[in-house]
Amino acid sequence: MIPTDHRVLFQFTDAVHGARRIDSYQELLAEFEALPDLCDR
């Protein structure tokens, strides 16, 4: 996935490609809630 800062790996560290590691999907909830609601368009 490009850009590389958008790559998210669950409980896996990727030192080669620079993906972001998360240990819980809870870590993503605040980011998802901050996204605009596209259903109102």
PDB file of N, CA, C and O in Angstrom:
ATOM      1  N   MET A   1       0.851  -1.168   0.000  1.00  0.00           N
ATOM      2  CA  MET A   1       0.000   0.000   0.000  1.00  0.00           C
ATOM      3  C   MET A   1       0.896   1.230   0.000  1.00  0.00           C
ATOM      4  O   MET A   1       1.902   1.285   0.707  1.00  0.00           O
ATOM      5  N   ILE A   2       0.526   2.180  -0.779  1.00  0.00           N
ATOM      6  CA  ILE A   2       1.272   3.429  -0.862  1.00  0.00           C
ATOM      7  C   ILE A   2       0.316   4.562  -0.520  1.00  0.00           C
ATOM      8  O   ILE A   2      -0.799   4.555  -1.043  1.00  0.00           O
ATOM      9  N   PRO A   3       0.657   5.510   0.297  1.00  0.00           N
ATOM     10  CA  PRO A   3       1.959   5.713   0.922  1.00  0.00           C
ATOM     11  C   PRO A   3       2.209   4.707   2.042  1.00  0.00           C
ATOM     12  O   PRO A   3       1.277   4.155   2.626  1.00  0.00           O
ATOM     13  N   THR A   4       3.474   4.488   2.321  1.00  0.00           N
ATOM     14  CA  THR A   4       3.845   3.445   3.272  1.00  0.00           C
ATOM     15  C   THR A   4       3.341   3.716   4.677  1.00  0.00           C
ATOM     16  O   THR A   4       3.166   2.770   5.445  1.00  0.00           O
ATOM     17  N   ASP A   5       3.099   4.969   5.045  1.00  0.00           N
ATOM     18  CA  ASP A   5       2.603   5.246   6.400  1.00  0.00           C
ATOM     19  C   ASP A   5       1.151   4.812   6.581  1.00  0.00           C
ATOM     20  O   ASP A   5       0.622   4.881   7.691  1.00  0.00           O
ATOM     21  N   HIS A   6       0.503   4.367   5.511  1.00  0.00           N
ATOM     22  CA  HIS A   6      -0.861   3.847   5.600  1.00  0.00           C
ATOM     23  C   HIS A   6      -0.901   2.331   5.824  1.00  0.00           C
ATOM     24  O   HIS A   6      -1.971   1.758   6.033  1.00  0.00           O
ATOM     25  N   ARG A   7       0.250   1.698   5.779  1.00  0.00           N
ATOM     26  CA  ARG A   7       0.312   0.254   6.013  1.00  0.00           C
ATOM     27  C   ARG A   7       0.198  -0.023   7.504  1.00  0.00           C
ATOM     28  O   ARG A   7       0.913   0.573   8.310  1.00  0.00           O
ATOM     29  N   VAL A   8      -0.691  -0.915   7.863  1.00  0.00           N
ATOM     30  CA  VAL A   8      -0.877  -1.297   9.263  1.00  0.00           C
ATOM     31  C   VAL A   8      -0.845  -2.817   9.340  1.00  0.00           C
ATOM     32  O   VAL A   8      -1.576  -3.504   8.626  1.00  0.00           O
ATOM     33  N   LEU A   9       0.001  -3.325  10.207  1.00  0.00           N
ATOM     34  CA  LEU A   9       0.114  -4.767  10.396  1.00  0.00           C
ATOM     35  C   LEU A   9      -0.292  -5.110  11.820  1.00  0.00           C
ATOM     36  O   LEU A   9       0.121  -4.443  12.770  1.00  0.00           O
ATOM     37  N   PHE A  10      -1.088  -6.134  11.963  1.00  0.00           N
ATOM     38  CA  PHE A  10      -1.583  -6.554  13.270  1.00  0.00           C
ATOM     39  C   PHE A  10      -0.600  -7.514  13.914  1.00  0.00           C
ATOM     40  O   PHE A  10      -0.367  -8.612  13.408  1.00  0.00           O
ATOM     41  N   GLN A  11      -0.032  -7.102  15.019  1.00  0.00           N
ATOM     42  CA  GLN A  11       0.902  -7.903  15.819  1.00  0.00           C
ATOM     43  C   GLN A  11       2.059  -8.454  14.987  1.00  0.00           C
ATOM     44  O   GLN A  11       2.472  -9.601  15.159  1.00  0.00           O
ATOM     45  N   PHE A  12       2.571  -7.630  14.093  1.00  0.00           N
ATOM     46  CA  PHE A  12       3.710  -8.017  13.274  1.00  0.00           C
ATOM     47  C   PHE A  12       4.556  -6.785  13.018  1.00  0.00           C
ATOM     48  O   PHE A  12       4.031  -5.747  12.615  1.00  0.00           O
ATOM     49  N   THR A  13       5.862  -6.884  13.247  1.00  0.00           N
ATOM     50  CA  THR A  13       6.776  -5.773  13.007  1.00  0.00           C
ATOM     51  C   THR A  13       7.433  -5.954  11.646  1.00  0.00           C
ATOM     52  O   THR A  13       8.003  -7.006  11.356  1.00  0.00           O
ATOM     53  N   ASP A  14       7.349  -4.922  10.816  1.00  0.00           N
ATOM     54  CA  ASP A  14       7.908  -4.951   9.470  1.00  0.00           C
ATOM     55  C   ASP A  14       9.003  -3.894   9.367  1.00  0.00           C
ATOM     56  O   ASP A  14       8.728  -2.750   9.003  1.00  0.00           O
ATOM     57  N   ALA A  15      10.230  -4.265   9.683  1.00  0.00           N
ATOM     58  CA  ALA A  15      11.348  -3.325   9.620  1.00  0.00           C
ATOM     59  C   ALA A  15      11.797  -3.070   8.184  1.00  0.00           C
ATOM     60  O   ALA A  15      12.475  -2.077   7.920  1.00  0.00           O
ATOM     61  N   VAL A  16      11.437  -3.935   7.268  1.00  0.00           N
ATOM     62  CA  VAL A  16      11.893  -3.818   5.886  1.00  0.00           C
ATOM     63  C   VAL A  16      11.107  -2.762   5.113  1.00  0.00           C
ATOM     64  O   VAL A  16      11.704  -1.927   4.434  1.00  0.00           O
ATOM     65  N   HIS A  17       9.777  -2.786   5.206  1.00  0.00           N
ATOM     66  CA  HIS A  17       8.945  -1.910   4.389  1.00  0.00           C
ATOM     67  C   HIS A  17       8.364  -0.721   5.144  1.00  0.00           C
ATOM     68  O   HIS A  17       7.712   0.127   4.534  1.00  0.00           O
ATOM     69  N   GLY A  18       8.578  -0.637   6.433  1.00  0.00           N
ATOM     70  CA  GLY A  18       8.146   0.524   7.198  1.00  0.00           C
ATOM     71  C   GLY A  18       6.681   0.557   7.570  1.00  0.00           C
ATOM     72  O   GLY A  18       6.137   1.630   7.831  1.00  0.00           O
ATOM     73  N   ALA A  19       6.031  -0.586   7.600  1.00  0.00           N
ATOM     74  CA  ALA A  19       4.624  -0.614   7.990  1.00  0.00           C
ATOM     75  C   ALA A  19       4.484  -0.333   9.483  1.00  0.00           C
ATOM     76  O   ALA A  19       5.406  -0.571  10.263  1.00  0.00           O
ATOM     77  N   ARG A  20       3.340   0.167   9.858  1.00  0.00           N
ATOM     78  CA  ARG A  20       3.044   0.478  11.255  1.00  0.00           C
ATOM     79  C   ARG A  20       2.481  -0.752  11.947  1.00  0.00           C
ATOM     80  O   ARG A  20       1.600  -1.426  11.412  1.00  0.00           O
ATOM     81  N   ARG A  21       2.992  -1.042  13.134  1.00  0.00           N
ATOM     82  CA  ARG A  21       2.514  -2.188  13.907  1.00  0.00           C
ATOM     83  C   ARG A  21       1.448  -1.726  14.890  1.00  0.00           C
ATOM     84  O   ARG A  21       1.591  -0.689  15.537  1.00  0.00           O
ATOM     85  N   ILE A  22       0.379  -2.506  14.992  1.00  0.00           N
ATOM     86  CA  ILE A  22      -0.607  -2.307  16.047  1.00  0.00           C
ATOM     87  C   ILE A  22      -0.761  -3.628  16.781  1.00  0.00           C
ATOM     88  O   ILE A  22      -0.621  -4.696  16.183  1.00  0.00           O
ATOM     89  N   ASP A  23      -1.046  -3.560  18.063  1.00  0.00           N
ATOM     90  CA  ASP A  23      -1.248  -4.767  18.856  1.00  0.00           C
ATOM     91  C   ASP A  23      -2.709  -4.983  19.201  1.00  0.00           C
ATOM     92  O   ASP A  23      -3.082  -6.025  19.740  1.00  0.00           O
ATOM     93  N   SER A  24      -3.543  -3.984  18.885  1.00  0.00           N
ATOM     94  CA  SER A  24      -4.974  -4.078  19.149  1.00  0.00           C
ATOM     95  C   SER A  24      -5.695  -3.201  18.131  1.00  0.00           C
ATOM     96  O   SER A  24      -5.246  -2.096  17.828  1.00  0.00           O
ATOM     97  N   TYR A  25      -6.802  -3.693  17.611  1.00  0.00           N
ATOM     98  CA  TYR A  25      -7.577  -2.880  16.678  1.00  0.00           C
ATOM     99  C   TYR A  25      -8.147  -1.644  17.366  1.00  0.00           C
ATOM    100  O   TYR A  25      -8.529  -0.683  16.697  1.00  0.00           O
ATOM    101  N   GLN A  26      -8.205  -1.660  18.677  1.00  0.00           N
ATOM    102  CA  GLN A  26      -8.657  -0.505  19.460  1.00  0.00           C
ATOM    103  C   GLN A  26      -7.812   0.729  19.131  1.00  0.00           C
ATOM    104  O   GLN A  26      -8.313   1.852  19.185  1.00  0.00           O
ATOM    105  N   GLU A  27      -6.554   0.531  18.795  1.00  0.00           N
ATOM    106  CA  GLU A  27      -5.648   1.626  18.466  1.00  0.00           C
ATOM    107  C   GLU A  27      -6.115   2.404  17.237  1.00  0.00           C
ATOM    108  O   GLU A  27      -5.748   3.568  17.077  1.00  0.00           O
ATOM    109  N   LEU A  28      -6.901   1.799  16.383  1.00  0.00           N
ATOM    110  CA  LEU A  28      -7.353   2.441  15.148  1.00  0.00           C
ATOM    111  C   LEU A  28      -8.677   3.183  15.294  1.00  0.00           C
ATOM    112  O   LEU A  28      -9.022   3.990  14.430  1.00  0.00           O
ATOM    113  N   LEU A  29      -9.418   2.932  16.353  1.00  0.00           N
ATOM    114  CA  LEU A  29     -10.764   3.490  16.477  1.00  0.00           C
ATOM    115  C   LEU A  29     -10.791   5.008  16.442  1.00  0.00           C
ATOM    116  O   LEU A  29     -11.636   5.585  15.758  1.00  0.00           O
ATOM    117  N   ALA A  30      -9.902   5.667  17.151  1.00  0.00           N
ATOM    118  CA  ALA A  30      -9.889   7.133  17.151  1.00  0.00           C
ATOM    119  C   ALA A  30      -9.618   7.674  15.750  1.00  0.00           C
ATOM    120  O   ALA A  30     -10.204   8.680  15.349  1.00  0.00           O
ATOM    121  N   GLU A  31      -8.738   7.019  15.010  1.00  0.00           N
ATOM    122  CA  GLU A  31      -8.450   7.447  13.640  1.00  0.00           C
ATOM    123  C   GLU A  31      -9.664   7.253  12.737  1.00  0.00           C
ATOM    124  O   GLU A  31      -9.968   8.118  11.916  1.00  0.00           O
ATOM    125  N   PHE A  32     -10.357   6.131  12.880  1.00  0.00           N
ATOM    126  CA  PHE A  32     -11.549   5.883  12.071  1.00  0.00           C
ATOM    127  C   PHE A  32     -12.655   6.879  12.397  1.00  0.00           C
ATOM    128  O   PHE A  32     -13.344   7.358  11.497  1.00  0.00           O
ATOM    129  N   GLU A  33     -12.828   7.190  13.668  1.00  0.00           N
ATOM    130  CA  GLU A  33     -13.862   8.138  14.079  1.00  0.00           C
ATOM    131  C   GLU A  33     -13.574   9.545  13.578  1.00  0.00           C
ATOM    132  O   GLU A  33     -14.503  10.333  13.402  1.00  0.00           O
ATOM    133  N   ALA A  34     -12.310   9.879  13.344  1.00  0.00           N
ATOM    134  CA  ALA A  34     -11.933  11.206  12.862  1.00  0.00           C
ATOM    135  C   ALA A  34     -12.150  11.369  11.357  1.00  0.00           C
ATOM    136  O   ALA A  34     -12.104  12.487  10.844  1.00  0.00           O
ATOM    137  N   LEU A  35     -12.385  10.272  10.652  1.00  0.00           N
ATOM    138  CA  LEU A  35     -12.609  10.349   9.211  1.00  0.00           C
ATOM    139  C   LEU A  35     -13.968  10.975   8.920  1.00  0.00           C
ATOM    140  O   LEU A  35     -14.906  10.810   9.700  1.00  0.00           O
ATOM    141  N   PRO A  36     -14.082  11.692   7.803  1.00  0.00           N
ATOM    142  CA  PRO A  36     -15.372  12.280   7.455  1.00  0.00           C
ATOM    143  C   PRO A  36     -16.405  11.205   7.133  1.00  0.00           C
ATOM    144  O   PRO A  36     -16.062  10.133   6.634  1.00  0.00           O
ATOM    145  N   ASP A  37     -17.651  11.494   7.419  1.00  0.00           N
ATOM    146  CA  ASP A  37     -18.744  10.572   7.121  1.00  0.00           C
ATOM    147  C   ASP A  37     -19.129  10.746   5.656  1.00  0.00           C
ATOM    148  O   ASP A  37     -19.670  11.786   5.278  1.00  0.00           O
ATOM    149  N   LEU A  38     -18.862   9.765   4.850  1.00  0.00           N
ATOM    150  CA  LEU A  38     -19.130   9.853   3.415  1.00  0.00           C
ATOM    151  C   LEU A  38     -20.538   9.415   3.051  1.00  0.00           C
ATOM    152  O   LEU A  38     -20.960   9.592   1.909  1.00  0.00           O
ATOM    153  N   CYS A  39     -21.266   8.853   3.989  1.00  0.00           N
ATOM    154  CA  CYS A  39     -22.617   8.372   3.701  1.00  0.00           C
ATOM    155  C   CYS A  39     -23.617   9.509   3.523  1.00  0.00           C
ATOM    156  O   CYS A  39     -24.688   9.299   2.954  1.00  0.00           O
ATOM    157  N   ASP A  40     -23.294  10.690   3.992  1.00  0.00           N
ATOM    158  CA  ASP A  40     -24.203  11.829   3.875  1.00  0.00           C
ATOM    159  C   ASP A  40     -24.085  12.527   2.534  1.00  0.00           C
ATOM    160  O   ASP A  40     -24.799  13.500   2.287  1.00  0.00           O
ATOM    161  N   ARG A  41     -23.222  12.069   1.679  1.00  0.00           N
ATOM    162  CA  ARG A  41     -23.007  12.751   0.393  1.00  0.00           C
ATOM    163  C   ARG A  41     -23.962  12.263  -0.645  1.00  0.00           C
ATOM    164  O   ARG A  41     -23.925  12.726  -1.785  1.00  0.00           O
TER     165      ARG A  41
END
